[in-house]
Amino acid sequence: MWLNLMLSWIFSLGISRSGANSLRPGPGSRVPTPQPSCGMLSLHPTVACLGTPLRASCTLNPSCLQIGQAHPGDIVWRLNGETRQLPLNQSIAGNGTVTVVTILRAERPRGELSCYLSHRSNLYLLGMAEYQAGVPPTNLQVKHCVSFWGGNITCYWDPGPETYLPTTYTLHVTEEAGRCLWKFRDAGTCVSSRESRSCTIPVENLFASFQVRLTAVNLLGQASATDKCLHGMSVVKLSPPEVSATANRSDCFHVAWRQPNEELLRVTDARYEIRYREMDGASWTQVDVTAAEDVPASKDICGVSPFTNYSIQVRALYQSDASRWSDGDPSWSAWSHKRFVKTLPAAPSRGPALWRRIATPDSDERNEIILMWKPLQPKEANGRILTYTLRWQRIGQPAVVACLTLSLQCALELPASEEHTFFLTASNSVGQSPATKLSIPAGQAPAEAIEPGYLYSLTISALSDGAVRAAGSTSAYSKQMAPFRAPTLHPTRVWPSQVEVQWEEVPLEEQGGFIRNYTISYEEQGKDAQAVVVNGSVRRYLIVGLAPDSVVRVGISVSTDGGSTQGSVLSIRTSSFDNGKVELLLSSLCVGLVVLLITAALACVLKHPLYVCLIQGYLWPHVPDPAKSHLASWLPQKLLLDLGNFPVEPSKKQRAGYPDFPFHGVSGVICAQQEEMIMCKSFVESTWPAETSSAGDKYSQPLQTILRGDVTTPDQTQARRQSKVEYSTVIVWAYPSGAPPRSSAPWSQPTPQSPESSGPSREPGLRICSQSPSCEPLDGSCWQCGQQPDGGPASLGAFPLLRTLVVEGSGDLQPNGDHPAGTLSPVTP
């Protein structure tokens, strides 16, 4: 155990003494390089294009470091001082060494890569290498070349995109024969850096053709620009001219120049430009000049201001005939050095602006009049003003000098009852300005009568020979002041989170000046005060972002150029709810209350069936069903049948509403009620013949039934007819004699059954048998076909459709249906 501890201590000492010190490098620290036999870092390539991969291998000799056994995962990479987790591309172990290979990309133009061994929480430097990255030169272009009279050619170029590597640019200029047909002699080369972007090569003869070639080379490649062929004199750039300037007039100055070193044989071999400006001016005025033959180059510049300093420059452009086929053109020379000139003075161009101030007349009725004027601007004075002359003129008298001074005012005491006219002029070394005229009418109010803070309307009229030639008017304040009062605020609309305030315009006589803006200040409880400035034309403002049911204090101030005036403060409480929400809440409560009351009322009503029946009878009245109702209630009190075709006198029953037919017969009404369907069906489905008696009977007319315009004539004889209606079918047998004929056929077949009889009644007379709802013979006797459900009496009035029944005819009615002699007509409503 002790042996193991000693070996571990020795190994740790061995590692530290081998040069791979157990230092934990920081971001700016340098780790000592280990002994060459313990580790090595190789990087390939060391110069690469940006974004391309680099192959790095770090070799470790564990025996040198006395650490026993090392693993590829113990290698730590750092790039530009930052730890990187680089992918492990390959691991090689042999002869006791460990080699780790990784791939990284050249993301920056410069980089420093280092590898470390991580052992017992310490990092040991194994190796370090640097790389460079960039791009080869591309898009190289020669912009233009110039030749100087001193015998050299200078070319300027565009180096193209940044290469991030040291790049060498070489300019080759070769003198050629003709138009660059073949090489005549080597003119020379020039090497330059990227920063200069130009190079100059001396030449012996500018009256020749030259081929220009530019190349650029760095560690990643090379590029060449397109060759140019140019004539030496086509790209001449002259030297800046030598300039002189003099002023010989107040509105002109003279400029002269010459080319140095006798660069031009004739002054006309070049064009010229002159530019000039005032000393404190910002822009230049430029003039093109073409020199005259055999005359020194010069130019008079006129139209300038008197007594003004000017700065002047000149440049020249060589005019060449060889530029028609050359790849270059002449260039303007640089501007010459500045020359300064000051034009001569002139008489002032206008008189000073004149105004007056009148004091209150004294006891002698004399006014103290103070005349004031402003100094002329430099372009108006045209020189240094030496004196101001004020002349005074009374009506009908010549003007006399009242003041001769260099000051800007003059005080006079004159009669207040007279009109006075004044003339003011300014003089310099050249002359006198035009006179400024001012007239003061008799009894003119003082100048003090114009008060500040009030708006005055001014009208100016131009008089010529006593007539107004032009006039203009404006409004102005003599002096603006703060408004005399501020407007009053009024709340127009209030919401839970917003308040809109409005104010009226301050009256004109209280504005004190032109209103520029209003300042709305407001403060909410528990919050900081805020202010907002609005334009002077605004009359309302909306304050937002407030809390519901809170008090906000709102104030307003109005401002002019002369000051501001603060108004009163208005306190406004925001509402708790929006108007729409309150209306919606009230509407909902009202609707809910109405629904609740209706529901309660219905609940109370539904508990009492009597109320339910009353409501149903009122809202949904009962419509009787003709098949189930008593039809007598539909008729008037009297019922009459149309018996106009019968020759007999109406009996008492007919007059009473019941027809009494002068023949015997039986009629049956078969109802459609469900409970009587059995009896009615047997009655209806039976065969009932109709017969007539002898032809000599006065009732030998065939039976005719008229209903709804349906008439059965005597020719339409038939043994039996029947019809079913919604509630009944009527079958009539007519007997002309007092008793129905006897038949061999028994009445029992197929006759309807009833509780009291097995066939039709054999009593003389006309009988109507009603199966439902009642049964009552016309003569008072009854054959019971059935019983009405409600037990009420039966009568013809229960069948209103029989009112138009007309029966006529003769013959015998045979129950067996053999050879009918009469007509059987069913009545169908």
ZAMARGU-4260 file (C-alpha; in steps of 0.2 Angstrom, whole numbers, plus 5000, padded with zeros to 4 digits):
<rodrens>
0) 5000/5000/5000 | 5014/5012/5004 | 5022/5007/4988 | 5007/5012/4978 | 5006/5029/4987
5) 5025/5032/4984 | 5023/5028/4965 | 5008/5039/4963 | 5018/5054/4971 | 5033/5050/4960
10) 5022/5050/4945 | 5014/5067/4949 | 5031/5074/4951 | 5037/5067/4935 | 5022/5075/4926
15) 5026/5092/4933 | 5044/5091/4929 | 5042/5085/4911 | 5036/5102/4906 | 5017/5098/4904
20) 5013/5108/4920 | 4997/5105/4929 | 4990/5122/4925 | 4972/5126/4922 | 4973/5139/4908
25) 4961/5153/4909 | 4954/5163/4895 | 4969/5175/4893 | 4983/5164/4900 | 4996/5155/4891
30) 5001/5137/4895 | 5019/5132/4894 | 5023/5121/4879 | 5028/5103/4883 | 5044/5094/4879
35) 5043/5089/4860 | 5044/5071/4865 | 5028/5072/4876 | 5015/5079/4863 | 5013/5086/4846
40) 4999/5095/4836 | 4999/5096/4817 | 4986/5106/4807 | 4984/5104/4788 | 4982/5115/4779
45) 4987/5130/4788 | 4980/5142/4774 | 4963/5138/4768 | 4947/5145/4761 | 4934/5151/4773
50) 4922/5138/4777 | 4933/5123/4771 | 4938/5109/4783 | 4955/5108/4792 | 4962/5092/4798
55) 4971/5092/4815 | 4980/5078/4824 | 4986/5078/4842 | 4999/5065/4847 | 5002/5060/4865
60) 5016/5050/4873 | 5010/5043/4889 | 5026/5036/4894 | 5034/5053/4893 | 5021/5060/4905
65) 5022/5044/4916 | 5003/5043/4917 | 5002/5025/4913 | 4987/5024/4900 | 4979/5038/4891
70) 4962/5037/4881 | 4956/5048/4866 | 4943/5055/4877 | 4956/5063/4888 | 4961/5076/4874
75) 4953/5093/4875 | 4953/5105/4861 | 4953/5124/4861 | 4950/5136/4847 | 4955/5154/4849
80) 4955/5151/4868 | 4938/5144/4869 | 4935/5125/4873 | 4927/5116/4858 | 4919/5099/4858
85) 4926/5094/4841 | 4921/5077/4834 | 4932/5063/4836 | 4936/5057/4818 | 4950/5044/4821
90) 4960/5037/4835 | 4977/5029/4832 | 4987/5020/4846 | 5004/5012/4843 | 5021/5011/4850
95) 5014/5017/4866 | 5007/5034/4859 | 4990/5040/4856 | 4985/5051/4841 | 4968/5059/4840
100) 4962/5066/4823 | 4948/5079/4821 | 4940/5090/4808 | 4936/5108/4810 | 4930/5122/4799
105) 4939/5138/4796 | 4926/5150/4801 | 4937/5165/4804 | 4951/5173/4794 | 4963/5169/4809
110) 4963/5155/4821 | 4974/5147/4835 | 4971/5128/4839 | 4978/5120/4854 | 4976/5102/4862
115) 4977/5097/4880 | 4978/5082/4890 | 4965/5081/4904 | 4972/5071/4919 | 4966/5072/4937
120) 4956/5088/4934 | 4971/5096/4926 | 4974/5102/4908 | 4992/5099/4901 | 4996/5108/4885
125) 5002/5096/4871 | 5003/5107/4856 | 4998/5123/4847 | 4995/5128/4829 | 4989/5143/4819
130) 4979/5144/4803 | 4974/5158/4790 | 4958/5158/4780 | 4952/5169/4766 | 4947/5169/4748
135) 4957/5171/4732 | 4956/5188/4723 | 4941/5190/4711 | 4933/5203/4700 | 4948/5214/4698
140) 4945/5229/4687 | 4956/5244/4681 | 4945/5259/4683 | 4955/5272/4674 | 4973/5278/4671
145) 4981/5295/4669 | 4997/5302/4662 | 5006/5317/4670 | 5016/5329/4660 | 5031/5324/4671
150) 5032/5307/4661 | 5023/5294/4671 | 5007/5284/4670 | 4996/5281/4686 | 4982/5268/4686
155) 4968/5266/4698 | 4959/5250/4701 | 4945/5241/4711 | 4952/5226/4720 | 4936/5217/4721
160) 4929/5208/4737 | 4939/5207/4753 | 4951/5192/4752 | 4956/5192/4771 | 4974/5187/4766
165) 4989/5197/4761 | 4987/5201/4742 | 4999/5208/4731 | 4994/5219/4716 | 5006/5221/4701
170) 5003/5234/4687 | 5012/5230/4671 | 5013/5244/4658 | 5021/5240/4641 | 5024/5252/4627
175) 5016/5245/4611 | 5018/5249/4592 | 5002/5256/4583 | 4986/5252/4593 | 4994/5239/4604
180) 4999/5228/4589 | 5015/5222/4596 | 5027/5225/4610 | 5039/5239/4608 | 5048/5240/4625
185) 5045/5236/4643 | 5039/5251/4652 | 5040/5244/4669 | 5030/5236/4683 | 5024/5242/4700
190) 5019/5232/4715 | 5006/5239/4727 | 4995/5233/4742 | 4976/5232/4743 | 4975/5248/4753
195) 4983/5260/4740 | 4973/5254/4725 | 4984/5264/4713 | 5002/5263/4706 | 5013/5274/4696
200) 5025/5269/4682 | 5037/5281/4674 | 5037/5282/4655 | 5049/5291/4643 | 5037/5295/4629
205) 5018/5300/4631 | 5016/5301/4612 | 5014/5282/4611 | 5002/5267/4614 | 5003/5258/4631
210) 4996/5241/4636 | 4990/5240/4654 | 4989/5224/4664 | 4984/5221/4682 | 4986/5205/4692
215) 4983/5201/4710 | 4990/5186/4720 | 4988/5178/4737 | 4991/5161/4745 | 4975/5154/4738
220) 4976/5160/4720 | 4977/5174/4708 | 4967/5185/4696 | 4969/5197/4682 | 4960/5212/4676
225) 4955/5215/4658 | 4969/5223/4648 | 4968/5241/4642 | 4976/5249/4627 | 4977/5268/4628
230) 4987/5282/4621 | 4998/5292/4632 | 4991/5309/4627 | 4973/5303/4628 | 4974/5301/4647
235) 4983/5317/4651 | 4979/5325/4667 | 4986/5343/4668 | 4993/5351/4684 | 4982/5363/4693
240) 4983/5380/4686 | 4991/5395/4694 | 4977/5408/4698 | 4977/5427/4701 | 4961/5438/4705
245) 4958/5456/4705 | 4943/5467/4708 | 4941/5482/4696 | 4922/5486/4699 | 4909/5484/4712
250) 4900/5471/4703 | 4914/5462/4694 | 4931/5454/4697 | 4945/5448/4685 | 4953/5430/4685
255) 4969/5425/4676 | 4978/5409/4676 | 4992/5399/4668 | 4998/5381/4667 | 5014/5378/4676
260) 5030/5370/4668 | 5024/5375/4651 | 5013/5359/4650 | 5003/5367/4635 | 5010/5373/4619
265) 4994/5384/4616 | 4982/5390/4629 | 4968/5383/4618 | 4973/5365/4620 | 4963/5364/4636
270) 4946/5368/4643 | 4944/5377/4659 | 4932/5379/4674 | 4931/5393/4686 | 4921/5392/4702
275) 4918/5405/4715 | 4908/5409/4731 | 4906/5421/4745 | 4917/5419/4759 | 4903/5413/4771
280) 4893/5405/4757 | 4890/5386/4756 | 4887/5383/4737 | 4899/5386/4722 | 4895/5395/4706
285) 4903/5387/4691 | 4908/5394/4675 | 4915/5386/4659 | 4928/5395/4650 | 4936/5393/4633
290) 4952/5402/4631 | 4955/5413/4616 | 4970/5411/4604 | 4986/5420/4607 | 4978/5429/4623
295) 4982/5425/4641 | 4969/5414/4649 | 4958/5426/4659 | 4940/5429/4663 | 4929/5443/4670
300) 4916/5437/4682 | 4902/5450/4684 | 4885/5450/4692 | 4892/5449/4709 | 4888/5459/4725
305) 4898/5475/4729 | 4909/5476/4744 | 4909/5457/4746 | 4924/5444/4748 | 4924/5430/4736
310) 4934/5413/4735 | 4940/5408/4718 | 4947/5391/4710 | 4952/5386/4692 | 4955/5369/4684
315) 4960/5363/4667 | 4955/5348/4655 | 4967/5343/4641 | 4959/5341/4624 | 4966/5326/4615
320) 4963/5319/4597 | 4969/5302/4602 | 4955/5298/4613 | 4944/5292/4599 | 4951/5274/4600
325) 4960/5274/4616 | 4952/5265/4632 | 4954/5281/4642 | 4949/5299/4642 | 4958/5315/4649
330) 4955/5319/4667 | 4951/5336/4675 | 4966/5343/4684 | 4964/5346/4702 | 4957/5363/4708
335) 4970/5376/4710 | 4973/5384/4726 | 4960/5396/4732 | 4962/5415/4728 | 4952/5428/4737
340) 4945/5445/4730 | 4934/5458/4737 | 4923/5469/4725 | 4923/5487/4726 | 4909/5497/4736
345) 4894/5504/4729 | 4880/5517/4734 | 4867/5509/4746 | 4854/5501/4736 | 4839/5506/4748
350) 4836/5517/4762 | 4834/5512/4780 | 4817/5506/4787 | 4810/5521/4797 | 4797/5521/4811
355) 4792/5534/4824 | 4786/5535/4842 | 4775/5550/4847 | 4774/5555/4865 | 4759/5564/4873
360) 4757/5582/4869 | 4763/5594/4882 | 4754/5610/4888 | 4761/5620/4873 | 4753/5607/4861
365) 4770/5601/4855 | 4774/5582/4852 | 4790/5574/4856 | 4793/5563/4840 | 4807/5550/4841
370) 4812/5543/4824 | 4820/5526/4823 | 4828/5516/4809 | 4837/5499/4807 | 4854/5497/4800
375) 4855/5491/4782 | 4860/5473/4778 | 4878/5471/4770 | 4870/5468/4753 | 4860/5483/4755
380) 4874/5495/4762 | 4886/5490/4748 | 4900/5497/4759 | 4903/5505/4776 | 4889/5517/4781
385) 4897/5533/4785 | 4882/5544/4790 | 4863/5544/4791 | 4854/5560/4786 | 4836/5564/4792
390) 4827/5579/4783 | 4811/5587/4790 | 4798/5595/4779 | 4782/5605/4783 | 4768/5608/4771
395) 4772/5620/4758 | 4790/5622/4764 | 4806/5614/4758 | 4814/5600/4768 | 4828/5604/4780
400) 4841/5593/4788 | 4835/5588/4806 | 4848/5575/4810 | 4865/5570/4803 | 4871/5556/4814
405) 4879/5538/4814 | 4866/5532/4828 | 4850/5524/4824 | 4837/5537/4830 | 4833/5555/4831
410) 4822/5564/4844 | 4812/5580/4838 | 4799/5591/4847 | 4787/5598/4834 | 4769/5605/4834
415) 4755/5593/4836 | 4743/5602/4826 | 4754/5601/4810 | 4758/5587/4797 | 4776/5582/4796
420) 4786/5573/4783 | 4803/5565/4786 | 4816/5559/4773 | 4830/5547/4779 | 4845/5542/4768
425) 4861/5532/4772 | 4878/5537/4764 | 4895/5527/4761 | 4911/5532/4752 | 4903/5529/4735
430) 4886/5538/4737 | 4869/5540/4746 | 4855/5528/4747 | 4837/5532/4741 | 4827/5541/4754
435) 4814/5533/4765 | 4799/5544/4767 | 4788/5545/4783 | 4772/5556/4786 | 4764/5560/4802
440) 4747/5568/4800 | 4741/5582/4811 | 4734/5576/4828 | 4742/5559/4826 | 4739/5549/4842
445) 4755/5544/4852 | 4763/5528/4848 | 4759/5523/4866 | 4741/5522/4860 | 4745/5504/4853
450) 4744/5492/4867 | 4753/5475/4868 | 4742/5460/4868 | 4729/5466/4856 | 4727/5462/4838
455) 4727/5476/4826 | 4723/5476/4808 | 4736/5485/4797 | 4732/5491/4779 | 4746/5498/4768
460) 4743/5508/4752 | 4755/5512/4738 | 4752/5530/4732 | 4757/5537/4715 | 4753/5554/4710
465) 4740/5555/4724 | 4731/5539/4718 | 4732/5522/4726 | 4741/5510/4715 | 4742/5495/4727
470) 4736/5490/4744 | 4738/5476/4756 | 4732/5472/4774 | 4737/5461/4788 | 4734/5458/4806
475) 4747/5459/4819 | 4751/5461/4838 | 4763/5475/4843 | 4769/5463/4856 | 4762/5446/4861
480) 4758/5443/4879 | 4751/5428/4889 | 4732/5426/4887 | 4722/5436/4899 | 4712/5420/4904
485) 4712/5402/4901 | 4697/5393/4894 | 4684/5383/4905 | 4684/5364/4904 | 4668/5355/4902
490) 4666/5336/4903 | 4656/5330/4888 | 4656/5311/4890 | 4662/5300/4904 | 4666/5281/4904
495) 4673/5269/4916 | 4691/5271/4909 | 4689/5287/4898 | 4684/5305/4900 | 4682/5317/4886
500) 4683/5336/4890 | 4679/5351/4879 | 4683/5369/4880 | 4678/5385/4871 | 4689/5396/4861
505) 4696/5411/4871 | 4688/5427/4864 | 4700/5437/4852 | 4701/5452/4864 | 4707/5440/4878
510) 4720/5430/4868 | 4734/5442/4871 | 4743/5434/4855 | 4742/5420/4843 | 4737/5404/4852
515) 4750/5391/4848 | 4744/5376/4859 | 4734/5370/4874 | 4742/5359/4888 | 4730/5347/4896
520) 4736/5341/4913 | 4727/5327/4923 | 4730/5318/4939 | 4721/5302/4945 | 4720/5297/4963
525) 4736/5287/4968 | 4745/5291/4951 | 4757/5303/4945 | 4751/5319/4936 | 4753/5318/4917
530) 4752/5332/4903 | 4749/5332/4885 | 4751/5347/4872 | 4738/5349/4858 | 4738/5361/4844
535) 4729/5378/4846 | 4715/5373/4834 | 4710/5358/4845 | 4694/5360/4856 | 4692/5343/4864
540) 4703/5329/4871 | 4700/5311/4876 | 4709/5305/4892 | 4711/5286/4892 | 4718/5273/4904
545) 4708/5278/4919 | 4701/5267/4933 | 4683/5265/4935 | 4674/5275/4949 | 4689/5285/4952
550) 4692/5304/4953 | 4703/5313/4940 | 4708/5331/4941 | 4710/5339/4924 | 4717/5356/4921
555) 4721/5367/4905 | 4733/5380/4901 | 4734/5391/4885 | 4750/5397/4877 | 4755/5411/4865
560) 4772/5417/4860 | 4771/5429/4875 | 4768/5416/4888 | 4755/5404/4896 | 4740/5406/4907
565) 4734/5392/4918 | 4715/5389/4920 | 4705/5381/4934 | 4705/5363/4939 | 4690/5352/4935
570) 4687/5336/4946 | 4678/5322/4937 | 4673/5305/4943 | 4673/5291/4931 | 4657/5280/4930
575) 4657/5262/4937 | 4648/5254/4921 | 4646/5259/4903 | 4630/5266/4898 | 4627/5251/4886
580) 4630/5239/4901 | 4618/5248/4912 | 4604/5247/4899 | 4608/5229/4895 | 4607/5225/4914
585) 4591/5234/4916 | 4583/5226/4901 | 4588/5209/4907 | 4581/5212/4924 | 4564/5218/4916
590) 4563/5203/4904 | 4567/5191/4918 | 4554/5199/4930 | 4541/5198/4916 | 4545/5180/4912
595) 4544/5176/4931 | 4527/5184/4933 | 4520/5175/4918 | 4527/5159/4924 | 4519/5162/4941
600) 4503/5166/4933 | 4502/5151/4922 | 4507/5140/4937 | 4492/5147/4947 | 4480/5145/4932
605) 4485/5127/4928 | 4481/5122/4946 | 4462/5126/4942 | 4454/5117/4928 | 4440/5129/4926
610) 4453/5143/4922 | 4461/5132/4909 | 4444/5129/4901 | 4440/5147/4901 | 4457/5151/4893
615) 4456/5138/4880 | 4438/5143/4875 | 4444/5161/4873 | 4460/5158/4864 | 4455/5142/4854
620) 4436/5142/4852 | 4428/5125/4848 | 4423/5123/4830 | 4409/5110/4829 | 4411/5095/4818
625) 4396/5093/4807 | 4397/5074/4809 | 4395/5075/4828 | 4386/5091/4831 | 4367/5095/4833
630) 4363/5104/4816 | 4347/5112/4823 | 4356/5126/4831 | 4362/5132/4813 | 4344/5135/4807
635) 4332/5149/4809 | 4317/5146/4820 | 4305/5142/4805 | 4309/5129/4791 | 4300/5130/4775
640) 4301/5118/4760 | 4299/5123/4742 | 4282/5115/4739 | 4278/5126/4724 | 4275/5111/4712
645) 4262/5103/4723 | 4244/5108/4719 | 4237/5104/4737 | 4235/5117/4750 | 4248/5118/4764
650) 4242/5110/4779 | 4244/5117/4797 | 4260/5108/4799 | 4267/5115/4783 | 4262/5133/4789
655) 4270/5128/4805 | 4286/5124/4797 | 4284/5105/4794 | 4279/5100/4776 | 4264/5088/4774
660) 4266/5079/4758 | 4250/5073/4749 | 4257/5055/4747 | 4263/5041/4758 | 4281/5037/4759
665) 4296/5033/4770 | 4313/5042/4770 | 4328/5037/4779 | 4343/5047/4785 | 4358/5036/4789
670) 4371/5045/4800 | 4390/5043/4799 | 4392/5042/4818 | 4404/5029/4824 | 4392/5021/4837
675) 4378/5019/4824 | 4388/5012/4810 | 4381/4995/4811 | 4362/4999/4810 | 4366/5013/4797
680) 4376/5001/4786 | 4363/4988/4785 | 4350/5001/4781 | 4360/5009/4768 | 4366/4993/4759
685) 4348/4987/4758 | 4339/4988/4741 | 4323/4999/4742 | 4313/5000/4726 | 4302/5015/4722
690) 4285/5011/4714 | 4271/5022/4707 | 4252/5019/4707 | 4240/5020/4692 | 4243/5033/4679
695) 4227/5041/4683 | 4233/5047/4700 | 4235/5065/4702 | 4252/5061/4710 | 4258/5051/4695
700) 4273/5063/4692 | 4290/5055/4695 | 4299/5059/4711 | 4311/5074/4708 | 4324/5079/4720
705) 4332/5096/4719 | 4348/5099/4729 | 4362/5111/4725 | 4356/5113/4708 | 4356/5094/4705
710) 4339/5090/4697 | 4333/5073/4693 | 4319/5074/4679 | 4305/5062/4676 | 4314/5054/4661
715) 4329/5049/4673 | 4319/5035/4681 | 4328/5023/4691 | 4324/5009/4703 | 4336/5015/4717
720) 4348/5030/4720 | 4358/5033/4735 | 4372/5045/4741 | 4383/5046/4756 | 4387/5063/4763
725) 4398/5068/4778 | 4384/5065/4790 | 4369/5057/4782 | 4361/5048/4767 | 4342/5051/4763
730) 4332/5038/4754 | 4314/5042/4749 | 4299/5031/4745 | 4284/5039/4737 | 4267/5032/4738
735) 4253/5040/4728 | 4239/5031/4738 | 4235/5031/4756 | 4245/5014/4759 | 4260/5007/4753
740) 4258/4992/4741 | 4260/4974/4747 | 4274/4964/4741 | 4278/4946/4741 | 4295/4949/4746
745) 4296/4950/4765 | 4302/4966/4773 | 4314/4957/4784 | 4326/4955/4770 | 4337/4966/4768
750) 4330/4979/4780 | 4339/4988/4793 | 4335/4983/4811 | 4329/4994/4825 | 4324/4990/4843
755) 4305/4992/4839 | 4303/4987/4820 | 4310/4975/4807 | 4306/4986/4792 | 4299/5002/4786
760) 4283/5009/4793 | 4267/5003/4784 | 4256/5017/4790 | 4250/5028/4777 | 4258/5045/4774
765) 4276/5051/4771 | 4288/5046/4785 | 4305/5051/4787 | 4316/5040/4797 | 4332/5047/4804
770) 4344/5035/4811 | 4354/5049/4819 | 4353/5061/4828 | 4334/5059/4829 | 4318/5051/4821
775) 4302/5060/4819 | 4289/5057/4805 | 4281/5072/4797 | 4264/5067/4802 | 4268/5065/4820
780) 4271/5047/4822 | 4288/5040/4823 | 4297/5024/4817 | 4312/5021/4828 | 4328/5018/4818
785) 4339/5022/4833 | 4341/5033/4848 | 4350/5049/4848 | 4365/5048/4860 | 4360/5063/4870
790) 4342/5058/4871 | 4335/5074/4863 | 4320/5075/4852 | 4322/5071/4833 | 4315/5083/4820
795) 4317/5088/4802 | 4326/5104/4809 | 4341/5093/4813 | 4344/5091/4794 | 4344/5108/4786
800) 4349/5101/4769 | 4332/5094/4767 | 4324/5111/4767 | 4325/5111/4748 | 4319/5094/4746
805) 4305/5093/4733 | 4297/5076/4730 | 4284/5073/4717 | 4279/5057/4707 | 4267/5043/4708
810) 4268/5024/4707 | 4271/5010/4719 | 4286/5008/4729 | 4292/4990/4729 | 4303/4984/4743
815) 4309/4970/4732 | 4315/4981/4718 | 4305/4973/4704 | 4300/4985/4690 | 4300/5001/4699
820) 4287/5013/4692 | 4293/5028/4701 | 4310/5037/4704 | 4321/5035/4719 | 4332/5050/4722
825) 4346/5051/4735 | 4348/5068/4743 | 4367/5072/4744 | 4372/5088/4752
</rodrens>
